[in-house]
Structures are given as C-alpha cells and as structure tokens.
Amino acid sequence: MIDALPESVAIVEINDGKSLERLAGALKLQGVSGDASQPWTLRPLHAKLLERLRLANARAVVFDLRFRKPTEADGDFAAAIAQMTAANIPVVSAMPTLDASSVSPVLASQLRLAADIVGVPYGAALLGHYLAIEPPGAAPVPSFALATSIALYRQDADAAIQIDEAANQLEVRFFVPDAANPRKRNWLSDRWSMPLARVTHRPQADARLGIVAGSRLAEAQLPMPSDTILRAARMDYASVFDQDLAAVQKRIGGRVVVVADGRPGMDPTLDIGAGRKIPGYCAVAASIHAAIRGGWVQIPSSGERLLFIAVTCALTAALGASARPRLFRGIAILAFVLVIAMLIGFIAFRVLGVLLNPIPAAIGAFVTGAIGLIGRRLFPTSKPLEGTAE
C-alpha cells in the first residue's frame, strides 16, 4: 500500500533560495527573499503556487510551513486560498502552538488548521504517526493527516474528535455550524471510528509546539516508505512554474500536494536508523497517504505475541494427549508453521527493518493442511493384506 504513495501524494519542496528569487523576478513579485531566515517573504509566491496547483487539478494542498507573522502579502495569499476552497480544493496548514492565534489572522480565517506534530519512527520499517493531540482540558487537535482526510471527506463540514483510550480508538463526528448561531452545531449522521496503535501521555511540555505536560497523543502506525518511493513523489518548488501545465498536471493532478521547505535546518529530520534520515514533511506525506488510502497497520505487542504462542502450544499439547495421533500430527505441524511465520516476521522487522505480514503464510499453511486432511479422508491409502509383507 505504501508503494502507491506517489499516486496519491506529491511533495513540492523548496530546495534553493536563489531559484525562488529568480522565479519572483520572472513573475514580477516584489519583496521576495531567498534567505531561509525570512520565510514570510515567500507568501506572494505561495499565492501564485496555489493558482498553478488549482489549474493542475490538485486534490488538496497541505502547507507544512508556519505562517506566524502577518505580512502585507497576506491579503493576496488569503484570496488565493479562498479560490481554492471555492474550487473544492481544501488548503491545510499548521498551528505552530496548537492555537489559531499563532497563525496570521488573515490566513487563519481561510485555512484548515492542524497540529504541528509528526510521530516517532520504530526502526526502518514502521512510523508511529500522531493522528491527534489532546491538551488537558481541551478538545483534541487533528494532525495534518487527519485534518486533510476530514477536509476531503466533507468540505462543507467541520469535525469533533474524541480519543477513546479504553477502546483504543479515535472517534470523529461531523457537524455543520449553524448560520444564525456559529456556536451551535448541527450534527450529521457521518461518523468515523479509527483503531489506534496506542494512546500515549506526554509527561513533559514542549514550548516550541505549545504542547503542555499531560497531553494525550493518539498514535496510528504505517509502513515507512523507501527512498525510491519518496523520490518518485518529490518535485522542486520552482519546477511547478518552469514546466508546462500538462507536465505539472501529470505529476500532481488528483493528488494531495504537500508544500515544504527542504533547505537545511528548515524542517526537522527523523533518524530511522541504519544511517537513514528523512525530512519530517516526508513522514507527513506518508501519513496523509495512509489516512486517505487506509494504509494503517496494527503491529501486535510483545505480550500479544507471547500469548499467541502460549495458546498455540497449549492447544497442540491438548491435542497430543488425545487418542487421534494423525489429527495431532496435522494440527501440530500447522501450529508449528504459524509460530515460525510469526517469529520470522518479528525478527525481520526488528533486525532487518523489513515489515512482513505473516497472515498469507498462516492462511497458506491452514489451507494446505486442510486439503491434506480432506484428501486422506477421501482417498485413504490401501492397507496391506493380512499375512503379506509390507
């Protein structure tokens, strides 16, 4: 499923400040600086980018950027966002401190806002992505992935999120604000229930992200995309303008476009081991793909694996004590194959960083065993005549 990421998500990344200044000159935009320390000056370019992405039939646009400081260009940028919304193309951006007040007010009124959280890698094969964060005493805030999937599902509605820690799942209910009373919610019948890998509690605060101690994080897990897959999904910011519209539409048409700053030091990287690091926005792209294409995985815990092995061994021993040795041998072989398949998958994930699914091997072993038992019933082997040598 993760191999199909380039078919659903495109990553447009800023790689070179000089190319941005060249592009601004060609578009006759004033005040644009390629200096990475002045990212707010790029908003005139972002407005033009949205126009280009709208013509290229993007499905949605996610800015993995922070729009804190109000600028004179915010009016044009907000107008471009409004045009995208009118064309049923949602535009999502981050709340740097989990608070809409941390975003330029002109832009905040037009954007779909999301929490600036990513997740944690589990080796080279698995990414634990935070779907939502719930500060103490406040409503949960969706991540980029959840906010994007909600916007794509019902552009005309908003959603209320609930983290059910007891059931280990995330509940999403949709509503439409009342036109006469914006505080009133007209609830819709639409509802999501999403299984979680786990719910964790943040023991320490993070002032940079506005996370307070005691916040709850709803985590889902997805396979980590390979470098080859990510390269196929990435394209340079300036190339969106330099290439003809047909070529751009081929790369991003019908896809969610993640816009990010790939210059050194502009986005945190995830160290996933074996000397491999990926930008945080690539993890965001992978999680958006999983959210809209259903690519979450459930990895059994060590306790669940041990319980499975114990129950399998107990059942095998119980059958061994019965008076049917043939049935015992068949079941014992099947149980042995199941346990070995699960152990191989666990070792491959932990040691080699490869995520294997033992279910096909288990089904294959079960079907093979069942066919063998049925065959022996239907076509029993002939017994030798009494008194003759076998």
C-alpha positions in Angstrom: 0.0 0.0 0.0 2.8 2.5 0.9 4.4 1.8 -2.6 1.4 3.7 -4.1 2.3 6.9 -2.3 3.3 8.8 -5.4 -0.2 8.1 -6.9 -2.0 9.9 -4.0 0.5 12.5 -2.7 3.0 14.8 -4.3 5.7 16.7 -2.3 6.7 20.2 -3.6 9.8 21.2 -1.7 11.9 24.4 -1.6 15.5 23.4 -2.3 17.2 26.6 -3.3 16.7 30.2 -2.3 18.2 31.6 -5.5 15.7 29.8 -7.7 12.9 31.4 -5.7 14.3 34.9 -6.2 14.7 34.1 -10.0 11.1 32.9 -10.0 9.8 36.0 -8.2 11.6 38.2 -10.8 10.0 36.3 -13.7 6.6 36.7 -12.1 7.3 40.4 -11.2 6.8 39.9 -7.5 8.3 42.4 -5.1 9.9 41.8 -1.7 10.6 38.0 -2.1 13.8 36.9 -0.5 15.5 33.5 -0.9 17.1 33.9 2.6 15.9 31.0 4.7 15.8 33.3 7.7 12.9 35.3 6.1 10.3 32.6 5.1 7.4 35.1 5.5 8.6 36.9 2.3 7.6 33.9 0.2 3.8 34.3 0.6 3.4 36.2 -2.7 5.0 33.1 -4.4 2.7 30.8 -2.4 -0.3 32.7 -3.7 0.9 32.1 -7.3 1.7 28.5 -6.5 -1.9 27.9 -5.4 -3.2 29.3 -8.6 -0.9 26.9 -10.5 -1.9 24.0 -8.4 -5.6 24.8 -8.9 -5.1 24.8 -12.7 -3.3 21.5 -12.4 -6.3 19.9 -10.6 -4.6 19.2 -7.3 -6.9 17.4 -4.9 -5.8 19.3 -1.8 -2.8 21.4 -0.6 -1.0 21.0 2.7 1.5 23.7 3.7 3.9 22.1 6.1 5.0 25.6 6.8 4.4 28.1 9.6 2.6 31.4 8.8 3.1 33.2 12.1 4.0 36.8 11.2 1.3 38.9 9.4 2.5 40.5 6.2 1.2 42.8 3.5 1.0 39.9 1.1 -1.5 38.0 3.3 -4.5 39.6 1.5 -3.5 38.1 -1.9 -2.5 34.8 -0.3 -5.9 34.6 1.5 -7.7 35.4 -1.7 -5.8 32.5 -3.5 -6.8 30.2 -0.6 -10.4 31.3 -1.0 -10.3 30.5 -4.7 -9.0 27.0 -3.9 -11.9 26.5 -1.4 -14.4 27.7 -4.0 -13.0 25.0 -6.3 -13.5 22.3 -3.6 -9.7 22.1 -3.0 -9.0 22.4 0.7 -5.9 24.1 1.9 -4.4 22.9 5.2 -1.6 24.5 7.3 0.0 24.1 10.7 -0.9 25.8 14.0 2.7 26.3 15.4 1.5 26.2 19.1 -1.8 24.3 18.8 -3.6 27.6 18.8 -5.1 29.5 15.9 -3.8 32.7 17.4 -0.3 31.6 16.4 -1.3 32.0 12.7 -1.6 35.3 10.8 -5.3 36.3 11.4 -6.0 37.0 7.7 -4.8 33.5 6.8 -6.2 31.7 9.8 -9.7 32.6 8.7 -9.3 30.8 5.3 -7.1 27.8 6.2 -7.9 24.4 7.7 -5.6 24.3 10.7 -3.7 21.2 12.0 -1.4 20.4 14.8 2.3 20.6 14.0 3.1 17.1 15.1 4.5 14.1 13.2 5.4 11.0 15.3 8.2 8.6 16.1 9.9 6.0 13.9 10.1 2.4 15.0 13.2 1.3 13.1 13.5 1.5 9.4 10.2 -0.2 8.7 7.5 1.5 10.8 6.4 5.0 11.5 4.2 5.8 14.6 2.2 8.8 13.5 0.2 11.0 15.9 -3.3 11.4 14.4 -4.4 13.9 17.1 -3.2 15.5 20.3 -5.4 16.4 23.3 -4.1 19.0 25.7 -5.5 18.7 29.3 -9.0 20.2 29.5 -9.1 21.0 25.8 -10.5 19.4 22.6 -8.2 17.2 20.5 -6.5 18.9 17.6 -6.0 16.9 14.4 -2.7 16.2 12.7 -2.0 17.1 9.1 -3.2 13.6 8.0 -6.4 13.7 10.0 -7.3 17.3 9.1 -6.7 16.6 5.4 -8.8 13.5 5.3 -11.6 15.3 7.2 -11.5 18.2 4.7 -11.5 15.8 1.7 -14.5 13.9 3.2 -16.8 16.8 3.9 -15.5 20.2 2.7 -18.7 21.8 3.9 -18.5 20.5 7.4 -16.3 20.5 10.4 -15.5 17.6 12.8 -15.3 16.9 16.5 -12.6 14.4 17.6 -12.7 12.2 20.7 -9.9 9.9 21.9 -11.3 6.8 23.4 -8.4 5.4 25.4 -10.3 2.4 26.9 -11.4 1.2 23.4 -8.0 2.3 21.9 -9.7 4.1 19.0 -10.4 7.6 17.6 -14.0 8.8 17.1 -14.7 11.6 14.5 -18.2 13.2 14.3 -19.1 15.7 11.6 -21.2 18.8 12.0 -22.2 22.0 10.2 -22.1 25.3 12.1 -25.4 27.0 12.3 -25.6 30.1 10.0 -27.5 32.1 12.6 -25.6 30.9 15.6 -22.0 29.9 14.8 -21.6 28.3 18.3 -24.5 25.9 17.5 -23.5 22.6 15.9 -25.9 20.8 13.6 -24.7 17.2 13.9 -24.6 15.0 10.8 -25.0 11.2 10.7 -21.5 10.9 9.3 -19.1 9.3 11.9 -15.7 7.6 11.8 -14.2 5.1 14.2 -10.5 4.6 13.7 -8.5 1.9 15.5 -5.3 3.2 17.2 -2.0 1.5 17.8 -1.8 3.1 21.2 -2.6 6.3 23.2 0.3 7.8 25.0 0.6 10.6 27.6 3.2 13.4 27.1 4.9 13.7 30.5 6.9 16.8 29.5 5.9 20.1 27.9 7.3 21.4 24.6 7.0 25.1 24.5 8.1 25.2 20.8 5.0 23.3 19.7 2.7 24.6 22.5 2.4 21.1 24.0 1.7 21.1 27.7 2.5 18.3 30.1 -0.2 15.6 30.3 -1.3 15.9 26.7 -2.7 12.7 25.2 -1.4 11.5 21.8 -3.5 9.2 19.5 -1.0 7.1 17.6 -1.5 5.1 14.4 1.2 3.2 12.6 2.1 2.9 9.0 5.0 1.3 6.9 7.9 3.6 6.3 8.3 4.5 2.6 11.6 3.7 0.9 13.8 6.4 -0.5 12.9 5.3 -4.0 9.2 5.8 -3.3 9.8 9.3 -1.8 12.0 10.4 -4.7 9.1 9.5 -7.1 6.8 11.7 -5.1 9.1 14.8 -4.7 9.5 17.7 -7.1 11.2 21.1 -6.8 9.1 24.2 -6.0 10.4 26.2 -9.0 9.7 23.3 -11.4 6.0 23.7 -10.8 6.3 27.0 -12.7 9.2 26.1 -15.1 7.4 23.0 -16.5 4.4 23.3 -18.8 1.0 22.9 -17.2 0.4 19.4 -18.8 3.6 18.1 -17.3 2.7 19.6 -13.9 -0.8 18.1 -14.1 0.7 14.7 -14.8 2.7 14.9 -11.6 0.2 16.4 -9.2 -3.3 16.1 -10.8 -5.7 14.3 -8.4 -3.1 14.2 -5.6 -2.7 15.9 -2.2 0.2 18.3 -2.6 2.4 18.8 0.5 4.4 22.0 0.2 7.5 22.1 2.4 10.9 23.8 2.9 13.7 21.3 2.3 16.5 23.7 2.8 19.0 22.7 5.6 17.7 23.4 9.1 14.2 24.4 7.9 12.4 21.1 8.8 13.3 18.6 11.5 14.5 15.2 10.3 13.6 11.7 11.6 16.5 9.4 12.3 15.2 5.9 11.5 18.4 4.0 12.0 20.9 2.3 9.7 22.2 5.8 8.8 19.0 6.8 7.1 17.2 10.1 7.8 14.1 11.5 6.2 12.6 15.0 6.4 9.6 15.4 8.7 7.5 16.5 5.8 8.1 13.2 4.0 6.7 11.4 7.1 3.7 13.8 6.9 3.2 12.9 3.2 3.3 9.2 4.1 0.7 9.6 6.9 -1.6 11.6 4.6 -1.4 8.7 2.1 -2.2 6.2 4.8 -5.1 8.3 6.0 -6.8 8.7 2.6 -6.0 5.3 1.3 -6.4 3.2 4.5 -2.8 2.2 4.9 -2.6 2.0 8.7 -1.1 -1.2 10.2 -1.6 -2.9 13.5 1.6 -4.4 15.0 0.9 -6.9 17.8 2.7 -6.1 21.0 5.3 -8.5 22.5 2.8 -9.6 25.1 0.2 -10.4 22.4 2.8 -12.4 20.5 3.8 -14.4 23.6 0.1 -15.0 24.4 -0.5 -16.3 20.9 2.5 -18.7 21.1 1.4 -19.9 24.6 -2.2 -20.6 23.5 -1.0 -22.4 20.3 1.4 -24.6 22.3 -1.4 -25.4 24.9 -3.8 -26.4 22.2 -1.2 -28.5 20.5 -0.4 -30.3 23.8 -4.1 -30.9 24.5 -4.5 -32.5 21.1 -1.3 -34.5 21.6 -2.9 -36.1 24.7 -5.9 -37.2 22.6 -6.2 -40.7 21.1 -6.1 -39.4 17.5 -2.4 -39.3 16.5 -3.0 -38.4 12.8 -5.1 -35.4 13.7 -2.5 -34.4 16.3 0.4 -34.6 13.8 -1.5 -32.4 11.3 -2.5 -29.8 13.9 1.0 -29.8 15.4 2.6 -29.1 12.0 0.1 -26.3 11.4 0.7 -24.7 14.8 4.5 -25.0 14.2 4.2 -23.2 10.9 2.1 -20.4 12.4 4.6 -19.8 15.2 7.6 -19.9 12.9 5.9 -17.5 10.5 5.2 -15.0 13.2 8.7 -15.3 14.7 10.2 -14.7 11.3 8.1 -11.6 10.7 9.0 -10.3 14.2 12.8 -10.9 13.7 12.7 -9.4 10.1 11.1 -6.3 11.5 13.3 -5.8 14.5 16.7 -6.8 12.9 16.4 -6.1 9.2 13.8 -3.3 9.3 11.5 -5.2 6.9 7.8 -5.3 7.7 6.5 -8.7 6.8 2.9 -9.9 7.0 2.7 -13.5 8.4 -1.0 -13.8 7.6 -0.5 -15.1 4.0 1.9 -17.8 5.2 -0.6 -18.7 8.0 -3.5 -19.0 5.6 -1.4 -21.0 3.2 -0.4 -23.4 5.9 -4.0 -23.8 7.0 -5.3 -24.4 3.5 -2.6 -26.8 2.7 -3.2 -28.7 5.9 -7.0 -28.8 5.4 -6.6 -30.1 1.8 -4.2 -32.8 3.1 -6.7 -33.9 5.8 -9.6 -33.9 3.3 -7.5 -35.9 0.8 -6.7 -38.5 3.3 -10.4 -38.9 4.2 -11.5 -39.1 0.5 -8.6 -41.2 -0.7 -7.4 -43.4 2.1 -4.2 -45.4 1.5 -4.9 -49.1 0.9 -3.9 -51.5 3.8 -1.7 -54.5 3.0 -3.3 -57.9 3.0 -3.1 -59.8 6.3 -0.1 -62.2 6.3 1.8 -60.4 3.5 4.9 -58.4 3.9 4.6 -54.7 3.9 
